[in-house]
Amino acid sequence: MNPIVARITMPATARPGEIVPIRVLVRHDMEREIDAPGLARVPRRILHSFRVTYAGAEVFRMALSTGITANPYVAFTTVAVETGDLVFEWQEDGGTVYRREARLVVA
């Protein structure tokens, strides 16, 4: 897994059954292969999927495309069920996978 710069904003703790808001801003250029006169060709690098698991279960999935701006922002919620890691995974063209983790303590 490769590192990626992402700002993950969520509470560190929650009560069982509480709705947990999660906001994610990922820094990624979303390069769309440029092929115009006078411009250098840039390899296409687009994030095409975003997936989040919590305590081993998928809680969020999103398909991304060339219509998504650079540095995509996503907000969603989940329900606190147990203490565990939220694993954030982005998949890029060419198979590169980026991963970040954040811990949620349920008490």
C-alpha angles and dihedrals in degrees: 000000000000125000121249131185108247133158107216114189118191138123116276092220138029140172120250110277093016118138108242119207115214126190124186129188113182124194108227130138095220089212113206109202104261116212107165129133110278095012126105116243111252120201111249111255112174127158103230103177140028122193133178127194126188121197088346097308125105111247101168138021130175134179114220128197144179088281090069115097125240113275097026120213122208131181126189141143137234134183120253107240106153142348108280150121124282107215116204116199129183121188120206132198110281093037101280110152123201121198138190131172136206128184123229116196113204114200 
